[in-house]
Amino acid sequence: MARTVEQPRDILTPDQAAGYLQLDRETVYRYIREGKLMASRLGRSYRIPRSSIETLLWATRTRADIVLRDYSSQQIERFLEADTLDPEAETVVRRFREGDDAK
């Protein structure tokens, strides 16, 4: 039987966030109350975007000399457009992939 690998979730419950961060669940709730961790309240429960957890980790990093940059969606779109391969590069990539498939 094939093993399935669980994909990382983009939205986590406080319990899942606590497991991911290896923290007590109450610590996650305290971070939410203190505004250190952004969460959405849906009914009586919270949902935490993975990006909020990543931001918390960056904000509490031990290397203050590493700057966290905040890019607009337009800037990200330009980065992705600039990273698009031209037709010649696509041909090279295709040849490499075909070579891998032949093995």
N, C-alpha and C positions, 0 to 999 in steps of 0.2 A: 504494500500500500504506500502511495506517495505521501510524503510529509508536506503539510501546508505550512507556510511561513506567514504569520500574521503581519499584515502591513501596518506601519505606524499610523496612528489616528491623527487627524487634524484637530479634532475636538475631543477633550477628555473630561471625565467626571473628576471631582476632587479626589476620590479614591485612586483613580488611574494616574492622576497627576502626582499624588503622593508616592505611588509605586515607582513611577518614572524618575522622580527626583530623589527617591530613597529617603523620604521624609515621613514624619507622622502626619496623618490626615488632618489633625487639628492645626498643625503648622501651616498647611495649605489654606485652611479656612482663615487663619490669622492673617496670612499674606493677602488674602482677598479683602478682608475687613480693613487692613491698613493701606490698601491701594497699591501694594507692591506687585500684586498679581491681578491682571485684568480678567474678569469673568462675566458671563451673562447669567442673569437669574431667570430661569424658566420655571414658572410655577414655584415649587418649594425647593427646587434643586438648582445647582450651578453647573455651567458648562464652561470649560476653559480652553481657549484656542491654543494650539501648540506654539504659535508665534508669541503668545504672552509668556509662556514658560521660557522660551528662548531669550526673550527680552529680559526676564528676571535673571537668568543665568549671566547674560552680558552685563547687566547693571551691577551684579554682585561679584564680578570677576576680580581676580587678585592682581591683574596687570592693568592698571589705570592708564598706562601709556598707549594701549590699544584702543582706538576710537571706534565707536559704533556709529556707522553712517546711516542716515535715514534718506532713502531715495523715494522720489515720487513715482507714481505709476507710469508717467510719461518718460521719466528717465530710464526706468526698467525696460519699457518698451523699446527705447532707442538702443539700449545695451543688447537686447535680444536681436534686434534688426541688424546691428553691426556684427553680431556673432554668427549670422547666417552664412553658410558656405556658398561660394560661387560655384557655377556648373563644373569647372575644372576640378575643384576640391571634392565635389560630390562624386565625380568619376573615380578619383583616387580612393575615397572611402568605400565606394561600392566594390572596387577591386580587392581591397583588404577584406571586406566582409565575405566576398565570394571565396577568397582563399581560405578563410576560417571555416567556411561551410564544407569545403572539399576535404578537410582533415578527418 
